[in-house]
Amino acid sequence: MAELTMSPSEAPATVNQAALSGVRFLVSRRIEELETAAADLERDSANIGATLESAAARVGDLEERWHTLLLKLPDVEPKSIDTMFRHLANARADLATAEERHADLDGRVRALRAEQEMLRAVYRSLDDLAAAGAGRDEGTVKLRSASRQVFQIIEEERMRIARDMHDGPAQSMANLVLQAEILERLITRDPSLVIRELRDFKDGVRGVLDDTRRLIFDLRPMTLDDLGLVPTLRKFVKEFAERTGVTASLRIVGEEERLPGTLEPTLFRIVQEALNNVRKHAQAETVEVIITFQPTFVSAVVRDDGVGMDLPSIEAHLDGARNLGFISMRERAELEKGRLEIRSEPGRGTEVRISVDR
């Protein structure tokens, strides 16, 4: 089984002038590519902006008609109310989709422009080094790359949270507002109908609350601070199994105990990222999480029976934007001076192991 081991780099190397010249050329090419890509995205964003204006106008028109209809209650047929409600809900969904697409394009444009500015600064630094006849320490290059990767990871996480908020609680609450308006108008017309609608309304509020709690848990599980790593993982693994249909289990080896400093959040986030990878890519039927407490070390293992992966290819492109999950796990492990190992082969599942000395 192929193995990918990631640990902190040890010895920096010196970049000679020929290599420096090559890097400058590659950086300049990348700046040109980013300019072309950003221009294309800006054109797409302008087109979506026009669609967004049209969708907003349609929503405004339907909302005005909706409020006019409500003013006519109780003389309006329930079917007419239901039809108008559906039209308005669909229009709001279309508007939300256009807004999300527009925001996504704008975010990508900003990310490209930010990378351009960063690369221009790098290019100026390379010019200074070339003029001074200085070499570049490989550690500095890695530091710049790592910083960019960290920002990419943070931005992707923010986009994921914003997307989850928009598709979950935000959309549900918009529908709850519409339901509340119906209840307000129907309360004097048919109390029995209002009771049924209130039951649906309560279920909707409960769903929004559940979605919000899930998002809060993803951001920072409160149980991690209050109860520790193992209780938090028990909850997370159980909910992972319920959401995905994958048979997931948690096994504890050794005597369970609280861990100092940032070690518990680090282990949790690595396990979380590994399970997210299982959900997205592994096509697994079972996954096992093993936490081992020993006097000299603590470790976490996530092992699945999925389709596996081509680790040599992953390792060759580890610094690419598509592998931010692996980079995130690696960076977290290095911050704790830990050792991250990933073992996998196509068709033979994947094992992610993080071990930290105590």
C-alpha positions in Angstrom: 0.0 0.0 0.0 1.4 3.4 -1.0 2.2 5.7 1.9 2.5 9.5 2.0 4.3 10.8 5.1 4.4 14.5 5.8 6.5 16.1 8.5 8.3 19.5 8.9 11.1 20.2 6.4 14.5 20.3 7.9 17.3 21.7 5.7 16.8 24.7 3.4 18.5 24.8 0.0 20.0 27.8 -1.9 18.5 28.8 -5.2 21.1 29.8 -7.8 20.8 32.7 -10.3 19.7 30.5 -13.2 16.9 29.0 -11.0 16.0 32.5 -9.9 15.6 33.7 -13.5 13.4 30.7 -14.2 11.2 31.4 -11.3 10.9 35.1 -12.3 9.7 33.9 -15.8 7.2 31.5 -14.3 5.8 34.1 -12.0 5.4 36.6 -14.8 3.5 34.0 -16.9 1.3 33.2 -14.0 0.5 36.9 -13.5 -0.6 37.0 -17.2 -2.7 33.9 -16.8 -4.4 35.4 -13.8 -5.2 38.6 -15.7 -6.9 36.6 -18.5 -8.9 34.5 -16.0 -9.9 37.5 -14.0 -11.1 39.3 -17.1 -13.2 36.3 -18.2 -14.8 36.0 -14.7 -15.5 39.8 -14.6 -17.4 39.4 -17.9 -19.4 36.5 -16.5 -20.1 38.5 -13.4 -21.5 41.4 -15.5 -23.8 38.9 -17.3 -25.0 37.4 -14.0 -25.5 41.0 -12.7 -28.1 41.6 -15.5 -29.9 38.3 -14.6 -29.8 39.4 -11.0 -31.5 42.6 -11.7 -34.3 40.9 -13.7 -34.8 38.3 -10.9 -35.0 41.1 -8.2 -37.6 42.9 -10.3 -39.7 39.8 -10.6 -39.5 39.1 -6.9 -40.5 42.7 -6.2 -43.5 42.4 -8.5 -44.6 39.1 -7.0 -44.2 40.4 -3.4 -46.4 43.3 -4.2 -49.1 41.0 -5.7 -48.7 38.7 -2.7 -49.4 41.5 -0.2 -52.3 42.6 -2.3 -53.7 39.1 -2.2 -53.3 38.9 1.5 -55.3 42.1 2.0 -58.2 40.4 0.3 -58.4 37.6 2.8 -60.7 35.8 3.8 -62.3 36.2 0.3 -59.5 34.6 -1.6 -59.5 30.9 -2.5 -56.8 28.8 -0.7 -55.7 27.5 -4.1 -54.9 31.1 -5.2 -52.9 31.7 -2.1 -51.0 28.4 -2.6 -50.3 29.2 -6.2 -49.0 32.7 -5.5 -47.0 31.4 -2.5 -45.3 28.9 -4.8 -44.6 31.5 -7.5 -43.1 33.8 -4.9 -41.0 31.1 -3.3 -39.6 30.0 -6.7 -38.8 33.5 -7.7 -37.0 34.1 -4.4 -35.1 30.8 -4.9 -34.1 32.0 -8.5 -33.0 35.3 -7.0 -31.0 33.6 -4.3 -29.3 31.4 -6.9 -28.4 34.4 -9.0 -27.1 36.2 -5.9 -25.0 33.2 -4.9 -23.6 32.9 -8.4 -22.8 36.6 -8.6 -21.1 36.5 -5.1 -19.2 33.4 -6.1 -17.9 35.0 -9.3 -17.0 38.2 -7.4 -15.2 36.2 -4.7 -13.2 34.3 -7.4 -12.3 37.6 -9.1 -11.1 39.1 -5.8 -9.1 35.9 -5.1 -7.4 36.1 -8.5 -6.7 39.8 -8.1 -5.2 39.2 -4.6 -3.0 36.4 -6.0 -1.9 38.8 -8.7 -0.9 41.4 -6.2 0.9 38.8 -4.2 2.8 37.5 -7.2 3.7 41.1 -8.3 5.2 41.6 -4.9 7.1 38.3 -5.2 8.3 39.4 -8.7 9.6 42.7 -7.3 11.4 40.8 -4.6 12.9 38.5 -7.1 14.1 41.5 -9.1 15.7 42.9 -6.0 17.4 39.6 -5.3 18.6 39.2 -8.9 20.1 42.8 -8.9 21.8 42.2 -5.6 23.1 38.8 -6.7 21.5 37.1 -3.7 20.2 33.6 -3.5 16.8 32.7 -2.2 16.4 30.4 0.7 14.0 27.6 0.0 12.4 28.0 3.4 11.2 31.5 2.4 9.6 30.1 -0.8 7.9 27.5 1.2 6.7 30.0 3.8 5.2 32.2 1.0 3.5 29.1 -0.5 2.2 27.9 2.9 0.8 31.4 3.7 -1.0 31.5 0.4 -2.4 28.0 1.0 -3.6 28.9 4.5 -5.4 31.9 3.1 -7.0 29.7 0.4 -8.1 27.2 3.1 -9.6 30.0 5.2 -11.4 31.5 2.2 -12.8 28.1 1.0 -14.1 27.5 4.5 -15.8 30.9 4.6 -17.4 30.2 1.3 -18.6 26.8 2.5 -20.1 28.3 5.6 -21.8 31.1 3.6 -23.2 28.6 1.2 -24.5 26.4 4.0 -26.1 29.4 5.7 -27.7 30.5 2.5 -29.0 27.1 1.4 -30.1 26.1 4.9 -31.2 28.5 7.6 -31.5 31.6 5.4 -33.7 30.0 2.8 -35.8 28.3 5.5 -36.3 31.5 7.4 -37.5 33.2 4.3 -40.1 30.5 3.9 -41.1 30.9 7.6 -41.7 34.6 7.0 -44.2 33.7 4.2 -45.9 31.1 6.4 -46.2 33.7 9.2 -47.9 36.1 6.8 -50.4 33.5 5.8 -51.1 32.7 9.5 -51.6 36.3 10.3 -54.3 36.6 7.6 -56.0 33.3 8.2 -56.3 33.5 11.9 -59.8 35.0 11.8 -61.0 32.9 8.9 -60.4 29.2 9.9 -58.9 28.5 13.3 -58.6 24.8 12.5 -56.5 25.6 9.4 -54.3 27.9 11.5 -53.6 25.1 13.9 -52.4 22.8 11.1 -50.3 25.6 9.7 -48.8 26.3 13.1 -47.8 22.7 13.4 -45.9 23.0 10.1 -44.5 26.4 11.2 -43.2 24.8 14.4 -41.5 22.0 12.4 -39.9 24.6 10.1 -38.5 26.5 13.1 -37.2 23.3 14.6 -35.5 22.5 11.3 -33.8 26.0 11.1 -32.7 25.5 14.7 -31.2 22.1 13.9 -29.4 23.5 10.8 -28.0 26.4 12.9 -26.8 24.1 15.6 -25.0 21.9 13.0 -23.3 25.0 11.5 -22.2 26.1 15.0 -20.8 22.6 15.7 -18.9 22.7 12.4 -17.4 26.1 13.3 -16.4 25.2 16.8 -18.0 22.3 18.8 -18.9 23.6 22.3 -18.5 20.1 23.6 -14.8 20.2 22.6 -14.1 22.8 25.3 -16.6 21.6 27.8 -16.2 17.8 27.6 -13.1 17.1 25.5 -12.1 15.3 22.3 -13.7 11.9 22.8 -17.3 13.0 23.6 -17.2 15.4 20.7 -16.0 12.7 18.3 -18.7 10.3 19.6 -21.3 12.9 18.6 -19.7 13.8 15.3 -19.1 10.2 14.2 -22.7 9.3 15.1 -24.1 12.2 13.1 -21.7 11.5 10.2 -23.2 8.0 10.0 -26.8 9.3 10.1 -26.1 11.9 7.4 -24.1 9.8 4.9 -25.4 6.2 5.4 -21.8 5.0 5.9 -21.4 2.6 8.8 -19.1 4.7 11.1 -17.6 3.7 14.5 -15.3 5.2 17.1 -12.9 3.1 19.1 -10.8 4.2 22.1 -7.5 2.5 22.9 -6.0 3.2 26.3 -7.4 5.3 29.1 -9.4 8.3 27.9 -8.2 11.7 29.2 -8.2 15.4 28.4 -5.3 16.7 26.3 -3.5 20.0 26.8 -3.3 23.1 24.7 -4.5 23.0 21.1 -4.0 19.3 20.7 -7.7 18.4 21.1 -8.9 20.9 18.4 -6.1 19.8 16.1 -6.9 16.1 16.4 -10.6 16.8 15.9 -10.1 19.0 12.8 -7.9 16.3 11.2 -10.4 13.6 11.9 -13.2 15.9 10.6 -11.3 16.6 7.4 -10.5 12.9 6.9 -14.2 12.0 7.3 -15.2 14.8 4.9 -12.9 13.3 2.4 -14.5 9.9 3.0 -18.0 11.5 2.4 -16.9 13.3 -0.8 -14.6 10.8 -2.5 -14.2 7.4 -0.9 -17.5 5.7 -1.8 -17.0 3.7 1.4 -19.4 1.4 3.2 -17.6 1.5 6.5 -15.2 3.9 8.3 -13.5 3.5 11.7 -12.0 6.2 13.9 -9.5 5.0 16.4 -8.1 7.3 19.2 -5.1 5.9 21.1 -3.9 7.3 24.4 -0.5 6.2 25.5 2.0 7.6 28.1 4.4 8.7 25.3 2.1 9.6 22.5 -1.5 10.1 21.3 -2.8 9.2 17.9 -5.9 9.4 15.7 -6.6 7.0 12.8 -9.4 7.2 10.2 -9.7 4.0 8.2 -12.2 3.4 5.4 -12.9 0.6 2.9 -13.5 2.9 0.0 -12.1 3.2 -3.5 -8.7 4.5 -2.3 -6.5 6.9 -4.2 -3.2 7.2 -6.2 -1.0 8.7 -3.5 2.1 9.2 -5.7 0.0 11.5 -7.9 -1.5 13.3 -4.9 2.0 13.8 -3.5 3.3 15.2 -6.8 0.6 17.8 -6.8 0.3 18.3 -3.1 0.7 22.1 -3.3 -2.1 22.5 -5.8 -5.4 24.2 -4.8 -7.3 20.9 -5.3 -5.5 19.3 -2.3 -6.3 21.9 0.3 -7.7 19.2 2.6 -4.4 17.4 2.7 -2.5 20.6 3.1 -4.8 21.6 6.0 -4.2 18.3 7.8 -0.5 18.6 7.2 -0.2 22.1 8.5 -2.2 21.3 11.6 0.0 18.3 12.3 3.2 20.3 11.8 2.0 22.9 14.2 1.8 20.2 16.9 5.1 18.8 15.8 3.2 15.7 14.9 3.6 13.1 12.1 0.8 12.7 9.5 0.7 9.5 7.4 -1.7 8.7 4.7 -1.8 5.1 3.3 -3.9 4.2 0.3 -4.1 2.4 -3.0 -6.8 2.4 -5.6 -9.5 -0.1 -4.6 -8.0 -0.8 -1.2 -9.3 2.0 1.0 -7.5 4.8 2.8 -6.0 5.2 6.2 -5.1 8.6 7.7 -3.0 8.6 10.9 -1.8 11.5 13.0 0.6 10.8 15.9 1.9 13.4 18.4 4.5 12.8 21.0 3.7 13.8 24.6 
